[in-house]
């Protein structure tokens, strides 16, 4: 096993000696480096919808709802959320990396995550997750919604925070 693989294994086993953002970044970089679009997906620059997940996108007035069925054994990372959000775990069991280590969530439950969070999780069992997001323009263009609610890297998120602060101080 390479040095990089050993470091990733330590992180996935709950080692919190490395700062949270660095832990997420190291695992994500590793996954991108082995991405084959068959068993490992992603490039770190967009949200992807691989066929191993089953998605459903729904819309209500001012709300976007995303349903995800995640197969057992899948390790996944998300984008950085610009706003506080909620996700509902309706079925299954997920281990999710947090600043405090790995937390286990067993359905049924819901979690409110703060802005600036980037989830990395492992599906211990087949899981069914529903996320709920503001959609003030009522667009049904999922890419536009995603671009408004997430950043794809920490630099982009920091720029969002600066812009938000600047707008607040006007």
C-alpha positions in Angstrom: 0.0 0.0 0.0 1.4 3.4 -1.0 2.0 6.2 1.6 -1.0 8.1 0.1 -3.2 5.0 0.5 -2.1 4.5 4.1 -2.8 8.1 4.9 -6.3 7.9 3.4 -7.0 4.6 5.3 -6.1 6.3 8.6 -8.4 9.2 7.8 -11.3 6.8 6.9 -10.7 4.9 10.1 -11.4 8.1 12.1 -8.0 9.8 12.6 -8.6 13.4 13.4 -5.0 14.5 13.9 -5.2 16.1 10.4 -7.4 19.2 10.2 -10.9 18.5 8.8 -10.5 20.4 5.5 -7.2 18.6 4.8 -8.8 15.2 5.6 -11.6 15.7 3.2 -9.2 17.1 0.5 -6.7 14.3 0.8 -9.4 11.6 0.4 -11.1 13.5 -2.4 -7.8 14.0 -4.3 -7.0 10.3 -3.9 -10.5 9.3 -5.3 -10.0 11.7 -8.2 -6.6 10.2 -8.9 -8.2 6.7 -9.2 -11.4 7.8 -10.9 -12.3 5.3 -13.7 -16.0 6.3 -14.3 -16.9 2.7 -13.6 -16.4 2.2 -9.8 -14.9 5.6 -8.8 -16.4 8.8 -10.2 -15.6 12.5 -10.2 -13.2 15.3 -11.0 -13.8 17.7 -8.1 -15.2 20.4 -10.4 -18.9 19.4 -10.6 -21.6 17.4 -9.0 -22.0 14.1 -10.9 -24.8 11.7 -11.0 -23.3 8.2 -11.5 -25.5 5.3 -12.4 -24.7 3.6 -9.1 -26.9 6.1 -7.4 -30.6 6.5 -8.2 -31.7 10.1 -8.2 -35.1 11.9 -8.2 -35.3 15.7 -8.5 -38.6 17.3 -7.3 -39.7 20.9 -7.0 -42.2 22.8 -4.9 -42.8 26.5 -4.6 -39.4 27.9 -3.6 -38.0 24.4 -2.8 -35.7 21.9 -4.6 -35.8 18.3 -3.2 -33.2 15.7 -4.2 -33.7 12.0 -3.4 -30.7 9.7 -3.6 -30.6 5.9 -3.2 -27.0 4.9 -2.3 -25.8 1.4 -2.7 -24.2 -0.4 0.2 -20.4 0.0 0.2 -20.3 3.4 -1.7 -17.9 6.1 -0.5 -18.9 9.5 -1.6 -18.0 13.2 -1.2 -20.2 16.2 -1.8 -19.6 19.8 -2.7 -19.2 22.6 -0.1 -22.6 23.9 0.9 -22.9 27.7 0.9 -25.9 27.6 3.2 -27.1 25.6 6.2 -29.1 22.6 5.0 -30.9 19.6 6.1 -30.8 16.0 5.0 -33.1 13.2 5.9 -31.8 9.6 6.1 -35.0 7.6 5.6 -33.4 4.2 5.2 -30.0 2.7 5.9 -26.9 3.6 7.8 -24.2 6.1 6.8 -20.8 6.9 8.4 -20.1 10.6 7.7 -16.8 12.3 8.4 -17.1 15.4 10.5 -14.7 17.7 12.2 -14.9 15.5 15.3 -14.2 12.2 13.4 -16.6 9.8 11.8 -20.2 9.9 13.0 -22.7 7.1 12.4 -26.3 7.9 11.3 -29.0 5.2 11.4 -32.3 5.8 9.7 -34.7 7.3 10.4 -33.0 10.6 11.3 -32.3 14.0 10.0 -29.2 16.2 10.2 -28.8 19.9 10.0 -25.4 20.8 8.6 -23.9 24.2 8.8 -22.8 26.3 5.8 -19.3 25.6 4.8 -19.7 21.9 5.3 -18.5 19.3 2.9 -19.8 15.8 3.5 -17.9 12.6 3.0 -19.7 9.4 3.8 -19.7 5.7 3.5 -22.9 3.7 3.0 -22.7 0.9 5.6 -26.1 -0.3 4.3 -28.1 0.6 1.2 -29.4 4.1 2.1 -32.1 6.5 1.0 -31.3 10.2 1.6 -33.5 13.2 0.9 -32.0 16.8 0.9 -34.1 19.9 0.8 -32.8 23.2 -0.6 -34.1 26.7 -1.1 -35.0 27.5 -4.7 -36.1 31.1 -4.6 -36.3 31.5 -8.5 -38.3 28.3 -8.9 -36.0 27.1 -11.6 -36.1 23.5 -12.6 -32.6 23.6 -14.0 -30.7 21.4 -11.5 -27.3 22.8 -12.6 -28.3 26.4 -11.9 -29.6 25.3 -8.5 -26.4 23.5 -7.7 -24.3 26.4 -8.7 -26.3 28.7 -6.4 -26.1 26.4 -3.4 -22.6 24.9 -3.5 -18.9 25.7 -4.1 -16.7 23.1 -5.7 -13.5 24.0 -3.7 -12.4 26.0 -0.7 -11.1 28.9 -2.7 -14.5 29.3 -4.4 -16.3 29.1 -1.0 -14.0 31.7 0.5 -14.8 34.0 -2.5 -18.5 33.4 -1.9 -18.1 34.4 1.8 -16.2 37.6 0.9 -18.9 38.5 -1.7 -21.7 37.8 0.9 -19.9 40.0 3.5 -19.4 42.8 1.0 -23.1 42.7 0.0 -24.1 42.8 3.7 -21.9 45.9 4.4 -23.4 47.9 1.5 
